[in-house]
Amino acid sequence: MQDRKCVALYDVVIILLLTIASVAFIIVRASDNTSDLQIEVRKDGQTVYTAHLNDVDKAYKIQVDEEYGIELLIEQDGVSVLRSNCSDKICVNTGKISRSGQTIVCLPARVAVEIKPNIINDNDVLDGVVQ
C-alpha cells in the first residue's frame, strides 16, 4: 500500500493568503505615483536644486557642477545624469531614476540626486524630522 499525502485545509489557506499578499504587493508597487515626488540635488551636502515631477511639462537640462561638468536631464517620469567628466562614470551609467528613495551619486564631484516623496503640502503635518 502506498502512502498518499493529501493537501490539508491549512495548506490551502496558507497558499491562498500568500497569493493574496503577493498580488497586493505587486499592485501597490505598480501604482507608484510619480506625481507626488520631488527631485533633490545636493552638492557637498547642501541642497542646490529641487523640482517636483508633476511640475515638469517637458524635459530640460541643468548644469549641477562646473568642475566635473555634471549635466542632469529632468523629465516628467524621472531624472538621469547625461554627462560627467568623472573617471568612473557610475553616475551616468546608473540611468534614469523615477521611484521614491532612488539615488544617483557622483563621488568625485560630491553630488547626489535623490527622488523623494513630496511630504509637505497643505494637508500634511510632520510628526518629526530626523537628520
Contacts in CASP RR format, 6 or more apart in sequence:
PFRMAT RR
TARGET T0000
AUTHOR 0000-0000-0000
METHOD contacts of the structure
MODEL  1
MQDRKCVALYDVVIILLLTIASVAFIIVRASDNTSDLQIEVRKDGQTVYT
AHLNDVDKAYKIQVDEEYGIELLIEQDGVSVLRSNCSDKICVNTGKISRS
GQTIVCLPARVAVEIKPNIINDNDVLDGVVQ
32 99 0 8 1.000
32 100 0 8 1.000
34 53 0 8 1.000
34 54 0 8 1.000
34 76 0 8 1.000
34 77 0 8 1.000
34 78 0 8 1.000
34 98 0 8 1.000
34 99 0 8 1.000
35 53 0 8 1.000
35 54 0 8 1.000
36 54 0 8 1.000
36 117 0 8 1.000
36 118 0 8 1.000
37 52 0 8 1.000
37 53 0 8 1.000
37 54 0 8 1.000
37 98 0 8 1.000
37 99 0 8 1.000
37 100 0 8 1.000
37 115 0 8 1.000
37 116 0 8 1.000
37 117 0 8 1.000
37 118 0 8 1.000
38 50 0 8 1.000
38 51 0 8 1.000
38 52 0 8 1.000
38 53 0 8 1.000
38 115 0 8 1.000
38 116 0 8 1.000
38 117 0 8 1.000
38 118 0 8 1.000
39 49 0 8 1.000
39 50 0 8 1.000
39 51 0 8 1.000
39 52 0 8 1.000
39 53 0 8 1.000
39 74 0 8 1.000
39 78 0 8 1.000
39 79 0 8 1.000
39 113 0 8 1.000
39 114 0 8 1.000
39 115 0 8 1.000
39 116 0 8 1.000
40 47 0 8 1.000
40 49 0 8 1.000
40 50 0 8 1.000
40 113 0 8 1.000
40 114 0 8 1.000
40 116 0 8 1.000
41 47 0 8 1.000
41 48 0 8 1.000
41 49 0 8 1.000
41 50 0 8 1.000
41 62 0 8 1.000
41 64 0 8 1.000
41 72 0 8 1.000
41 111 0 8 1.000
41 112 0 8 1.000
41 113 0 8 1.000
42 48 0 8 1.000
42 111 0 8 1.000
42 112 0 8 1.000
42 113 0 8 1.000
42 114 0 8 1.000
43 64 0 8 1.000
43 65 0 8 1.000
43 109 0 8 1.000
43 110 0 8 1.000
43 111 0 8 1.000
44 110 0 8 1.000
45 110 0 8 1.000
45 112 0 8 1.000
48 64 0 8 1.000
49 62 0 8 1.000
49 64 0 8 1.000
51 74 0 8 1.000
52 118 0 8 1.000
53 76 0 8 1.000
53 77 0 8 1.000
53 78 0 8 1.000
53 115 0 8 1.000
56 74 0 8 1.000
56 75 0 8 1.000
56 76 0 8 1.000
57 76 0 8 1.000
58 76 0 8 1.000
59 73 0 8 1.000
59 74 0 8 1.000
59 75 0 8 1.000
59 76 0 8 1.000
60 73 0 8 1.000
60 74 0 8 1.000
61 71 0 8 1.000
61 72 0 8 1.000
61 73 0 8 1.000
61 74 0 8 1.000
61 82 0 8 1.000
62 71 0 8 1.000
62 72 0 8 1.000
62 74 0 8 1.000
63 69 0 8 1.000
63 70 0 8 1.000
63 71 0 8 1.000
64 70 0 8 1.000
64 71 0 8 1.000
64 72 0 8 1.000
64 109 0 8 1.000
64 111 0 8 1.000
64 113 0 8 1.000
65 106 0 8 1.000
65 109 0 8 1.000
65 111 0 8 1.000
67 85 0 8 1.000
67 109 0 8 1.000
68 84 0 8 1.000
68 85 0 8 1.000
68 86 0 8 1.000
68 106 0 8 1.000
68 108 0 8 1.000
68 109 0 8 1.000
68 111 0 8 1.000
69 83 0 8 1.000
69 84 0 8 1.000
69 85 0 8 1.000
69 109 0 8 1.000
70 81 0 8 1.000
70 83 0 8 1.000
70 84 0 8 1.000
70 85 0 8 1.000
70 86 0 8 1.000
70 91 0 8 1.000
70 106 0 8 1.000
70 109 0 8 1.000
70 111 0 8 1.000
71 81 0 8 1.000
71 82 0 8 1.000
71 83 0 8 1.000
71 84 0 8 1.000
72 79 0 8 1.000
72 80 0 8 1.000
72 81 0 8 1.000
72 82 0 8 1.000
72 113 0 8 1.000
73 79 0 8 1.000
73 80 0 8 1.000
73 81 0 8 1.000
73 82 0 8 1.000
75 96 0 8 1.000
77 96 0 8 1.000
77 98 0 8 1.000
78 96 0 8 1.000
78 97 0 8 1.000
78 98 0 8 1.000
78 115 0 8 1.000
79 96 0 8 1.000
79 97 0 8 1.000
79 98 0 8 1.000
79 104 0 8 1.000
79 113 0 8 1.000
79 115 0 8 1.000
80 94 0 8 1.000
80 95 0 8 1.000
80 96 0 8 1.000
80 97 0 8 1.000
80 104 0 8 1.000
81 91 0 8 1.000
81 92 0 8 1.000
81 94 0 8 1.000
81 95 0 8 1.000
81 104 0 8 1.000
81 106 0 8 1.000
81 113 0 8 1.000
82 92 0 8 1.000
83 92 0 8 1.000
84 91 0 8 1.000
84 92 0 8 1.000
84 106 0 8 1.000
84 109 0 8 1.000
86 106 0 8 1.000
86 107 0 8 1.000
86 108 0 8 1.000
86 109 0 8 1.000
87 108 0 8 1.000
88 108 0 8 1.000
90 105 0 8 1.000
90 106 0 8 1.000
90 107 0 8 1.000
91 104 0 8 1.000
91 105 0 8 1.000
91 106 0 8 1.000
91 109 0 8 1.000
91 111 0 8 1.000
94 104 0 8 1.000
95 104 0 8 1.000
97 103 0 8 1.000
97 104 0 8 1.000
97 113 0 8 1.000
97 115 0 8 1.000
98 115 0 8 1.000
99 115 0 8 1.000
100 115 0 8 1.000
100 116 0 8 1.000
100 117 0 8 1.000
101 114 0 8 1.000
101 115 0 8 1.000
101 116 0 8 1.000
102 114 0 8 1.000
102 115 0 8 1.000
103 112 0 8 1.000
103 113 0 8 1.000
103 114 0 8 1.000
103 115 0 8 1.000
104 112 0 8 1.000
104 113 0 8 1.000
104 114 0 8 1.000
105 111 0 8 1.000
105 112 0 8 1.000
105 113 0 8 1.000
106 112 0 8 1.000
119 126 0 8 1.000
120 126 0 8 1.000
END
